[in-house]
Amino acid sequence: MNNILEKNIELQQARFNKIHREIIDDINEPAKHKYTFLLLAAGRTITSYENFIDMYQKKVDSLNLFLLESESDNRENFIRKSSKELNNIDLLTINTFDSLLNKNYKTIGLKHDDMKSRLVGIQKEYSSLQKKLIPTITTDIKRNDVLNMKLKFIKYAAVHKAHFFVERFRELAGGKVFCQPHWISPLIQTKKNIVKKGEYFEAKIFVGNSYNFHPLDEPKIIVNGDTLEFDKGEEFATYKIKTKKRGEKKLNLEFFMFNKLTGKKHTRSSEYVIKVE
């Protein structure tokens, strides 16, 4: 499980640089100038979590030997203190989100009720997220393997909270979604929406995300019974088929994943209809 956590942390941290670049590109895009305040807030937010992660890892590295040889009270105190520091960043980010929306909601085309609804929504989503991410203190923390896992969970939580909050700012600015890889259902991006008889229908099949925050493991995308090769780096599968007759052809899309962290199996499905002239 420690290896699974570490792999997921590395995967999510690797996206930080990409997000920074995308934010800069959006800020420099004239059509998105009215969203600059959101994009700047997104940039500051991810930097705040990056700084926390960096400082936290340095503390863990410097205290590692001490913690491994210490009593349960010292272990608990370190985890509680680190969790509190992370929660303070969360609250500052939520307050920033609240302040910016109250002040600028008309600028980005929101009505007052929509703005209030989003503020309530982020509080609910955050509360749910907090319950899933923050490690509980249990009596078996005296075991070194359990301690190491709890320490990794703090970093795991920080990485995913960074993506969660950045996505809240980015989606209001019409930006890309980066909170991955937390999956819910197959989504299809076609090369052409309508094809002629005898032509090839081509599409990329992605997997839309929710916020369960679990590592991606052994994903499968199946289209009409055929298992596609899923590229975990690019996070999509390519589908291509030659059309044989006019009319509508239905594609049944299925997604399967086994989450080693929780032991749960996840299955989702959707449908797409090809129009052939």
C-alpha positions as CSV (number, residue, x, y, z in Angstrom):
1,M,0.0,0.0,0.0
2,N,2.9,2.4,0.7
3,N,4.1,1.8,-2.8
4,I,0.7,2.5,-4.2
5,L,0.5,5.8,-2.3
6,E,4.0,6.8,-3.4
7,K,3.2,6.1,-7.0
8,N,0.0,8.1,-6.9
9,I,1.7,11.0,-5.2
10,E,4.5,11.1,-7.8
11,L,1.9,11.0,-10.6
12,Q,-0.1,13.9,-9.2
13,Q,3.0,16.0,-8.4
14,A,4.3,15.5,-12.0
15,R,1.2,17.4,-13.2
16,F,2.0,20.6,-11.2
17,N,4.4,22.0,-13.8
18,K,1.9,21.3,-16.5
19,I,-0.8,23.1,-14.6
20,H,1.5,26.1,-14.1
21,R,2.2,26.3,-17.8
22,E,-1.5,26.0,-18.7
23,I,-2.4,28.8,-16.3
24,I,0.3,31.1,-17.8
25,D,-1.0,30.3,-21.3
26,D,-4.6,31.1,-20.2
27,I,-3.5,34.4,-18.6
28,N,-1.8,35.5,-21.8
29,E,-4.9,34.6,-23.9
30,P,-6.9,37.8,-24.6
31,A,-10.2,36.0,-24.6
32,K,-9.6,35.0,-21.0
33,H,-8.5,38.4,-19.6
34,K,-11.7,38.7,-17.5
35,Y,-10.7,35.5,-15.7
36,T,-7.3,36.7,-14.8
37,F,-8.2,37.0,-11.1
38,L,-9.3,33.4,-11.0
39,L,-6.2,32.2,-12.9
40,L,-3.8,34.1,-10.6
41,A,-5.6,32.6,-7.6
42,A,-5.2,29.1,-9.1
43,G,-1.5,29.8,-9.5
44,R,-1.1,31.0,-5.9
45,T,-3.1,28.1,-4.6
46,I,-1.0,25.4,-6.2
47,T,2.2,27.2,-5.1
48,S,0.9,27.2,-1.5
49,Y,0.4,23.4,-1.6
50,E,3.7,22.8,-3.3
51,N,5.5,24.8,-0.6
52,F,3.6,22.8,2.1
53,I,4.6,19.5,0.5
54,D,8.2,20.6,0.2
55,M,8.5,21.7,3.8
56,Y,6.5,18.7,5.1
57,Q,8.8,16.3,3.3
58,K,11.9,18.0,4.7
59,K,10.4,17.7,8.2
60,V,9.7,14.0,7.7
61,D,13.2,13.4,6.4
62,S,14.8,15.2,9.3
63,L,12.6,13.6,11.9
64,N,12.3,10.1,10.4
65,L,14.8,8.4,12.7
66,F,13.4,10.2,15.7
67,L,9.8,9.3,14.9
68,L,10.7,5.7,14.2
69,E,12.2,5.4,17.7
70,S,9.7,7.6,19.5
71,E,6.6,6.8,21.5
72,S,3.1,6.9,20.1
73,D,2.4,10.3,21.6
74,N,5.2,12.0,19.6
75,R,4.0,10.2,16.4
76,E,0.4,11.4,17.0
77,N,1.5,14.9,17.7
78,F,3.5,15.2,14.5
79,I,0.6,13.9,12.4
80,R,-1.9,16.1,14.1
81,K,0.2,19.2,13.8
82,S,1.0,18.5,10.1
83,S,-2.8,17.9,9.4
84,K,-3.6,21.2,11.1
85,E,-1.1,23.1,9.0
86,L,-2.6,21.6,5.9
87,N,-6.1,22.4,7.0
88,N,-5.1,26.0,7.5
89,I,-4.1,26.2,3.8
90,D,-7.4,24.7,2.9
91,L,-9.4,27.3,4.9
92,L,-7.3,30.2,3.4
93,T,-8.1,28.8,-0.1
94,I,-11.8,28.5,0.6
95,N,-11.9,32.1,2.0
96,T,-10.1,33.3,-1.1
97,F,-12.6,31.5,-3.3
98,D,-15.5,33.0,-1.3
99,S,-14.1,36.5,-1.4
100,L,-13.3,36.5,-5.2
101,L,-16.7,35.1,-6.1
102,N,-18.6,37.6,-3.9
103,K,-16.7,40.5,-5.5
104,N,-16.5,39.4,-9.1
105,Y,-19.3,37.0,-9.9
106,K,-21.0,39.3,-12.3
107,T,-17.7,39.7,-14.2
108,I,-17.6,36.0,-15.1
109,G,-21.3,35.9,-16.0
110,L,-22.7,34.3,-12.8
111,K,-26.0,35.3,-11.2
112,H,-26.1,35.9,-7.5
113,D,-27.9,32.6,-6.8
114,D,-25.4,30.7,-8.9
115,M,-22.6,32.3,-7.0
116,K,-24.1,31.4,-3.6
117,S,-24.8,27.9,-4.8
118,R,-21.1,27.4,-5.8
119,L,-19.9,28.6,-2.5
120,V,-22.2,26.1,-0.7
121,G,-21.1,23.4,-3.1
122,I,-17.4,23.9,-2.5
123,Q,-17.9,23.7,1.2
124,K,-19.8,20.4,0.9
125,E,-17.3,18.9,-1.6
126,Y,-14.4,19.9,0.7
127,S,-16.0,18.4,3.8
128,S,-16.5,15.1,1.9
129,L,-13.0,15.3,0.6
130,Q,-11.6,16.0,4.0
131,K,-13.2,12.8,5.4
132,K,-11.6,10.7,2.7
133,L,-8.1,12.1,2.7
134,I,-7.0,12.9,6.3
135,P,-5.6,9.9,8.1
136,T,-7.2,8.8,11.4
137,I,-5.0,8.2,14.4
138,T,-5.2,4.5,15.5
139,T,-3.5,2.5,18.2
140,D,-1.4,0.6,15.7
141,I,0.5,3.8,14.8
142,K,3.2,2.4,17.1
143,R,4.0,0.1,14.2
144,N,6.6,1.6,11.9
145,D,4.9,0.5,8.7
146,V,1.7,2.1,9.8
147,L,3.5,5.3,10.8
148,N,5.1,5.5,7.4
149,M,1.7,5.0,5.7
150,K,0.1,7.8,7.8
151,L,3.0,10.1,7.0
152,K,2.5,9.5,3.3
153,F,-1.2,10.1,3.6
154,I,-0.6,13.7,4.7
155,K,1.4,14.3,1.5
156,Y,-1.2,12.3,-0.5
157,A,-3.9,14.6,0.9
158,A,-2.0,17.8,0.1
159,V,-1.4,16.8,-3.5
160,H,-5.0,16.0,-4.1
161,K,-6.3,19.0,-2.3
162,A,-4.1,21.2,-4.5
163,H,-5.7,19.6,-7.6
164,F,-9.2,19.9,-6.1
165,F,-9.0,23.7,-5.4
166,V,-7.1,24.5,-8.6
167,E,-9.9,22.8,-10.5
168,R,-12.5,24.9,-8.7
169,F,-10.8,28.1,-9.9
170,R,-10.0,26.7,-13.4
171,E,-13.5,25.5,-14.2
172,L,-14.9,29.0,-13.6
173,A,-12.4,30.3,-16.0
174,G,-13.3,27.8,-18.7
175,G,-10.0,26.0,-18.2
176,K,-9.0,22.3,-18.3
177,V,-9.7,19.8,-15.6
178,F,-6.6,18.5,-13.9
179,C,-7.9,16.6,-11.0
180,Q,-7.0,13.1,-12.1
181,P,-7.1,10.1,-12.2
182,H,-10.4,9.8,-10.4
183,W,-12.8,8.1,-12.7
184,I,-16.5,7.9,-13.3
185,S,-17.5,7.1,-16.9
186,P,-16.1,6.8,-20.4
187,L,-16.2,10.0,-22.6
188,I,-15.7,10.0,-26.3
189,Q,-14.0,12.7,-28.4
190,T,-14.6,12.1,-32.1
191,K,-12.5,13.1,-35.1
192,K,-15.7,13.6,-37.1
193,N,-19.3,13.5,-35.7
194,I,-20.8,12.3,-39.0
195,V,-19.0,9.9,-41.4
196,K,-19.9,8.5,-44.8
197,K,-20.5,4.8,-45.5
198,G,-17.1,3.1,-46.1
199,E,-15.2,5.8,-44.1
200,Y,-13.4,5.1,-40.8
201,F,-14.9,6.4,-37.6
202,E,-12.1,7.5,-35.3
203,A,-12.3,8.6,-31.7
204,K,-10.3,9.0,-28.5
205,I,-12.0,7.6,-25.4
206,F,-11.2,9.3,-22.1
207,V,-12.5,8.6,-18.6
208,G,-14.3,11.4,-16.8
209,N,-13.4,12.1,-13.2
210,S,-15.1,12.3,-9.8
211,Y,-13.4,13.0,-6.5
212,N,-12.9,9.6,-4.9
213,F,-9.1,10.1,-5.0
214,H,-7.7,6.7,-5.5
215,P,-4.8,5.4,-7.5
216,L,-5.5,4.2,-11.0
217,D,-4.7,0.6,-11.4
218,E,-5.2,-1.8,-14.4
219,P,-7.9,0.3,-16.2
220,K,-9.9,-1.3,-19.0
221,I,-12.0,0.4,-21.7
222,I,-14.2,-1.9,-23.7
223,V,-16.2,-0.9,-26.8
224,N,-18.8,-3.3,-28.1
225,G,-17.0,-6.2,-26.4
226,D,-13.5,-5.2,-27.7
227,T,-10.9,-4.2,-25.1
228,L,-8.9,-1.2,-26.1
229,E,-5.3,-0.4,-25.2
230,F,-5.5,2.4,-22.5
231,D,-2.5,4.7,-22.3
232,K,-2.2,5.7,-18.6
233,G,0.3,8.4,-19.5
234,E,-2.1,10.2,-22.0
235,E,-5.2,8.9,-20.2
236,F,-7.2,7.8,-23.2
237,A,-7.7,4.9,-25.6
238,T,-8.0,5.1,-29.4
239,Y,-10.9,3.5,-31.2
240,K,-11.2,3.1,-35.0
241,I,-13.7,1.2,-37.0
242,K,-14.7,1.1,-40.7
243,T,-18.4,1.9,-41.3
244,K,-20.3,-0.6,-43.5
245,K,-23.8,0.7,-43.8
246,R,-25.8,3.9,-43.5
247,G,-27.9,4.8,-40.5
248,E,-27.0,4.7,-36.8
249,K,-24.4,2.5,-35.1
250,K,-24.4,2.2,-31.3
251,L,-21.2,2.1,-29.3
252,N,-21.5,0.6,-25.8
253,L,-18.6,2.0,-23.8
254,E,-17.5,0.3,-20.5
255,F,-14.8,1.1,-18.0
256,F,-13.4,-1.2,-15.4
257,M,-10.9,-0.5,-12.6
258,F,-9.7,-2.3,-9.5
259,N,-8.6,0.0,-6.6
260,K,-5.9,-1.8,-4.6
261,L,-6.0,0.9,-2.0
262,T,-9.6,0.2,-1.0
263,G,-10.1,-3.2,-2.5
264,K,-13.1,-2.1,-4.5
265,K,-14.0,-2.7,-8.1
266,H,-15.3,0.2,-10.2
267,T,-17.4,-0.3,-13.3
268,R,-19.1,2.5,-15.4
269,S,-20.7,2.6,-18.8
270,S,-22.0,5.0,-21.4
271,E,-23.3,5.0,-24.9
272,Y,-22.5,6.8,-28.1
273,V,-24.3,6.7,-31.5
274,I,-22.4,7.0,-34.8
275,K,-24.3,8.6,-37.6
276,V,-23.4,7.2,-41.0
277,E,-24.5,8.9,-44.2
